[in-house]
Amino acid sequence: MDVKFLSPARDELKLAIEFYEKSSAGLGSRFLNEVKSSISRIVKNPQAWSLLDDKIRRCRLQRFPYGIVYVIEQDEIVIVSVMHLHRHPQSWQKNLNK
């Protein structure tokens, strides 16, 4: 199954990596590895995580306070948001309109 990032989700990921890397050298890389690991779990079992909305699901990262918000579209996973879990729970919705 292919994985595609919406542009705003890619931007969120980039900002989070930069934030963690500025906080501590190497932490940005560890965050990115955690995101990649979570995406691999999503690809292996895309329906394992609970629904946030009609078709939208969220997979929580294990070591960071982030979630990957995604939708399953035929033969691909579309990453809608890489969101900090302390943000408003519906903040991912703005990414669908961009």
N, CA and C of each residue as an Amber inpcrd file, in Angstrom:
protein
   294
   0.8480000  -1.1740000   0.0000000   0.0000000   0.0000000   0.0000000
   0.8960000   1.2400000   0.0000000   0.6010000   2.1870000  -0.8740000
   1.3740000   3.4260000  -0.9670000   0.9680000   4.4010000   0.1350000
   1.8760000   5.3160000   0.4520000   1.6210000   6.3590000   1.4440000
   1.8490000   7.7030000   0.7800000   0.8760000   8.6040000   0.9630000
   0.9700000   9.9550000   0.4050000   0.7130000  10.9440000   1.5350000
   1.5110000  12.0100000   1.5890000   1.3180000  13.0810000   2.5660000
   0.6030000  14.2440000   1.9000000  -0.4310000  14.7690000   2.5470000
  -0.9470000  16.0620000   2.1180000   0.1340000  17.0940000   2.4290000
   0.1930000  18.1370000   1.6430000   1.2250000  19.1620000   1.8060000
   1.2700000  19.7400000   3.2270000   0.1220000  20.0890000   3.8380000
   0.1720000  20.6150000   5.2130000   0.7250000  19.5990000   6.2190000
   0.4540000  18.3190000   6.0020000   0.9740000  17.2820000   6.8970000
   2.4910000  17.1940000   6.7770000   3.0000000  17.3120000   5.5670000
   4.4500000  17.2980000   5.3580000   5.0960000  18.4970000   6.0670000
   4.4290000  19.6550000   5.9840000   4.9290000  20.8550000   6.6670000
   4.9330000  20.6660000   8.1850000   3.8690000  20.0660000   8.7210000
   3.7980000  19.8110000  10.1650000   4.9320000  18.8920000  10.6040000
   5.1970000  17.8690000   9.8080000   6.2730000  16.9330000  10.1260000
   7.6200000  17.6510000  10.1400000   7.8520000  18.4630000   9.1360000
   9.1160000  19.1980000   9.0380000   9.3050000  20.1310000  10.2400000
   8.2490000  20.8420000  10.6220000   8.3300000  21.7520000  11.7720000
   8.6050000  20.9980000  13.0740000   7.9610000  19.8520000  13.2410000
   8.1670000  19.0620000  14.4600000   9.6010000  18.5370000  14.5290000
  10.1260000  18.0700000  13.4010000  11.5130000  17.5930000  13.3700000
  12.4590000  18.7240000  13.7490000  12.2500000  19.8960000  13.1630000
  13.1010000  21.0530000  13.4650000  13.0140000  21.4330000  14.9420000
  11.8050000  21.4240000  15.4990000  11.6230000  21.7600000  16.9110000
  12.4100000  20.8010000  17.8010000  12.2460000  19.5000000  17.5630000
  12.9310000  18.5200000  18.4020000  14.4460000  18.5760000  18.2210000
  14.8940000  18.8180000  17.0000000  16.3390000  18.8930000  16.7580000
  16.9510000  20.1010000  17.4670000  16.2120000  21.2250000  17.5140000
  16.6970000  22.4050000  18.2380000  16.7130000  22.1580000  19.7430000
  15.7830000  21.3370000  20.2180000  15.7100000  21.0300000  21.6500000
  16.8900000  20.1810000  22.1020000  17.2640000  19.2120000  21.2540000
  18.3570000  18.3070000  21.6080000  18.8790000  17.6490000  20.3320000
  20.1780000  17.7080000  20.1320000  20.7740000  17.1200000  18.9290000
  20.4060000  15.6420000  18.8150000  19.8970000  15.2640000  17.6660000
  19.5160000  13.8750000  17.4180000  18.0670000  13.5620000  17.7380000
  17.4110000  14.4230000  18.5100000  16.0180000  14.1590000  18.8850000
  15.0890000  14.2680000  17.6750000  15.4060000  15.1610000  16.7540000
  14.6100000  15.2730000  15.5300000  14.6630000  13.9930000  14.7160000
  15.8350000  13.3810000  14.6390000  15.9870000  12.1070000  13.9200000
  15.2130000  10.9950000  14.6110000  15.2360000  10.9950000  15.9290000
  14.4780000   9.9730000  16.6670000  12.9790000  10.1540000  16.4530000
  12.5420000  11.4120000  16.4080000  11.1320000  11.6830000  16.1300000
  10.7640000  11.1690000  14.7390000  11.5870000  11.4780000  13.7380000
  11.3170000  11.0150000  12.3740000  11.2780000   9.4910000  12.3090000
  12.1950000   8.8240000  12.9960000  12.1830000   7.3570000  13.0210000
  10.9000000   6.8230000  13.6400000  10.4170000   7.4830000  14.6810000
   9.1580000   7.0760000  15.3160000   7.9830000   7.2570000  14.3600000
   7.9830000   8.3590000  13.6040000   6.9270000   8.5880000  12.6080000
   6.9730000   7.4860000  11.5510000   8.1650000   7.1750000  11.0580000
   8.3090000   6.1220000  10.0400000   7.8380000   4.7730000  10.5710000
   8.1740000   4.4720000  11.8130000   7.7440000   3.2200000  12.4330000
   6.2200000   3.1560000  12.5370000   5.6150000   4.2690000  12.9220000
   4.1540000   4.3150000  13.0370000   3.4910000   4.1690000  11.6730000
   4.0670000   4.7870000  10.6610000   3.5140000   4.6560000   9.3100000
   3.6200000   3.2060000   8.8420000   4.7060000   2.5340000   9.1620000
   4.8440000   1.1120000   8.8140000   3.7560000   0.2770000   9.4780000
   3.4570000   0.5900000  10.7420000   2.3760000  -0.1320000  11.4390000
   1.0320000   0.1420000  10.7770000   0.8200000   1.3860000  10.3570000
  -0.4330000   1.7450000   9.6800000  -0.5650000   0.9600000   8.3810000
   0.5070000   0.9020000   7.5970000   0.4760000   0.1980000   6.3090000
   0.1720000  -1.2850000   6.5150000   0.7350000  -1.8830000   7.5550000
   0.5130000  -3.3060000   7.8200000  -0.9200000  -3.6000000   8.2390000
  -1.5350000  -2.6740000   8.9620000  -2.8900000  -2.9020000   9.4610000
  -3.6320000  -1.5700000   9.5350000  -4.0370000  -1.0180000   8.3920000
  -4.5820000   0.3440000   8.3450000  -5.8670000   0.5630000   9.1400000
  -6.6180000  -0.4760000   9.3830000  -7.8870000  -0.2930000  10.0900000
  -7.7760000  -0.5560000  11.5920000  -6.5580000  -0.6730000  12.0910000
  -6.3550000  -1.0020000  13.5070000  -6.6780000   0.1520000  14.4490000
  -6.6250000   1.3760000  13.9670000  -6.8170000   2.5250000  14.8440000
  -8.2270000   3.0620000  14.7370000  -8.6850000   3.6330000  15.8350000
 -10.0770000   4.0690000  15.9100000 -10.3500000   5.2700000  15.0110000
 -11.5960000   5.3780000  14.6330000 -12.0400000   6.4680000  13.7690000
 -12.1890000   7.7580000  14.5620000 -11.7320000   8.8600000  13.9670000
 -11.9800000  10.1930000  14.5160000 -13.2150000  10.7990000  13.8780000
 -13.4470000  10.3940000  12.6590000 -14.5280000  10.9310000  11.8370000
 -14.9820000   9.7960000  10.9270000 -15.7880000  10.1070000   9.9610000
 -16.3540000   9.0930000   9.0780000 -15.3060000   8.1270000   8.5160000
 -14.2080000   8.6480000   7.9740000 -13.1650000   7.8080000   7.3770000
 -11.7740000   8.1110000   7.9320000 -11.6770000   9.0640000   8.8240000
 -10.3890000   9.5390000   9.3360000  -9.9900000   8.7490000  10.5820000
  -8.7320000   8.3080000  10.6160000  -8.2010000   7.5530000  11.7540000
  -6.9610000   8.2480000  12.3070000  -6.6220000   7.9140000  13.5540000
  -5.4160000   8.4800000  14.1570000  -4.6150000   7.3850000  14.8470000
  -3.3400000   7.3540000  14.5200000  -2.3850000   6.4520000  15.1650000
  -1.4770000   7.2990000  16.0480000  -1.4590000   6.9970000  17.3240000
  -0.6030000   7.7550000  18.2530000   0.8210000   7.2200000  18.2000000
   1.7860000   8.1500000  18.2070000   3.1810000   7.7490000  18.2950000
   3.4240000   7.1930000  19.6910000   4.3840000   6.2960000  19.8130000
   4.6170000   5.6380000  21.0940000   5.4590000   6.4750000  22.0530000
   6.4210000   7.2430000  21.5280000   7.3590000   7.9500000  22.4070000
   7.2460000   9.4660000  22.3620000   6.3760000   9.9790000  21.5460000
   6.2140000  11.4310000  21.4100000   4.7270000  11.7620000  21.4720000
   4.3710000  12.9710000  21.9260000   2.9470000  13.3390000  22.0450000
   2.3440000  13.7930000  20.7120000   2.4440000  12.9290000  19.7220000
   1.9400000  13.2270000  18.3810000   1.0800000  12.0790000  17.8910000
   0.2160000  12.4030000  16.9520000  -0.5900000  11.4020000  16.2850000
  -0.5210000  11.6020000  14.7830000  -0.6120000  10.5050000  14.0610000
  -0.6730000  10.5610000  12.6030000  -2.1320000  10.3750000  12.2260000
  -2.6990000  11.4040000  11.6250000  -4.0960000  11.3720000  11.1990000
  -4.0960000  10.9940000   9.7260000  -4.8850000   9.9850000   9.3730000
  -4.8400000   9.4730000   8.0070000  -6.2040000   8.9700000   7.5510000
  -6.2940000   8.7820000   6.2480000  -7.4870000   8.2060000   5.6420000
  -7.0290000   7.1090000   4.6840000  -7.8220000   6.0580000   4.5840000
  -7.5350000   4.9660000   3.6540000  -8.3200000   5.2420000   2.3780000
  -7.6030000   5.4020000   1.2780000  -8.2470000   5.6460000  -0.0150000
  -7.8130000   4.5660000  -0.9880000  -8.6860000   3.6390000  -1.2730000
  -8.4510000   2.5170000  -2.1760000  -7.1230000   1.8370000  -1.8830000
  -6.0720000   2.1160000  -2.6440000  -4.8120000   1.4060000  -2.4620000
  -3.7180000   2.2790000  -1.8520000  -4.1040000   3.3520000  -1.1500000
  -3.0940000   4.1910000  -0.5140000  -3.5710000   4.7520000   0.8220000
  -2.5890000   5.0650000   1.6540000  -2.8170000   5.7450000   2.9230000
  -2.4930000   7.2100000   2.6800000  -3.4210000   8.0990000   2.9970000
  -3.1910000   9.5330000   2.8440000  -3.0170000  10.1230000   4.2390000
  -1.8170000  10.6630000   4.4970000  -1.5250000  11.2920000   5.7790000
  -2.0880000  12.7080000   5.7360000  -3.0720000  12.9600000   6.5750000
  -3.7630000  14.2480000   6.6190000  -3.0380000  15.2170000   7.5440000
  -2.5040000  14.6970000   8.6540000  -1.8640000  15.5680000   9.6380000
  -0.8860000  14.7710000  10.4920000   0.1830000  15.4440000  10.8950000
   1.0820000  14.9410000  11.9310000   0.9140000  15.9490000  13.0610000
  -0.0080000  15.6400000  13.9710000  -0.4490000  16.6580000  14.9270000
   0.0050000  16.3780000  16.3550000   0.3580000  17.4600000  17.0320000
   0.6640000  17.3920000  18.4550000  -0.6470000  17.1120000  19.1810000
  -0.6220000  16.2010000  20.1150000  -1.8590000  15.7700000  20.7690000
  -2.4190000  16.7770000  21.7620000  -1.6850000  17.8570000  22.0370000
  -2.2210000  18.9000000  22.9060000  -2.9130000  20.0030000  22.1200000
  -2.9220000  19.8940000  20.8070000  -3.6680000  20.8430000  19.9840000
  -5.1490000  20.4790000  20.0330000  -5.9650000  21.3810000  19.5420000
  -7.4000000  21.1070000  19.4870000  -7.6180000  19.7980000  18.7280000
  -8.4480000  18.9000000  19.2390000  -8.6290000  17.5860000  18.6220000
  -9.0620000  17.6200000  17.1520000  -9.7130000  18.6830000  16.7420000
 -10.1780000  18.7640000  15.3530000  -9.2540000  19.6050000  14.4710000
  -8.0670000  19.9540000  14.9560000  -7.1770000  20.8410000  14.1950000
  -6.7560000  20.2510000  12.8550000  -6.8010000  18.9430000  12.7160000
  -6.4270000  18.2890000  11.4620000  -7.3750000  18.6420000  10.3190000
  -8.6070000  19.0430000  10.6410000  -9.6060000  19.2970000   9.5980000
  -9.2020000  20.4230000   8.6550000  -8.4430000  21.3940000   9.1530000
  -8.0160000  22.5070000   8.2950000  -7.1450000  22.0120000   7.1410000
  -6.4290000  20.9090000   7.3270000  -5.5520000  20.3860000   6.2810000
  -6.3210000  19.8290000   5.0900000  -7.5570000  19.4470000   5.3050000
  -8.3610000  18.9040000   4.2080000  -8.7830000  19.9830000   3.2230000
  -8.7630000  21.2260000   3.6660000  -9.2150000  22.3290000   2.8190000
  -8.0790000  23.0200000   2.0870000  -6.8590000  22.5250000   2.2400000
  -5.7110000  23.1880000   1.5980000  -5.3120000  22.4610000   0.3450000
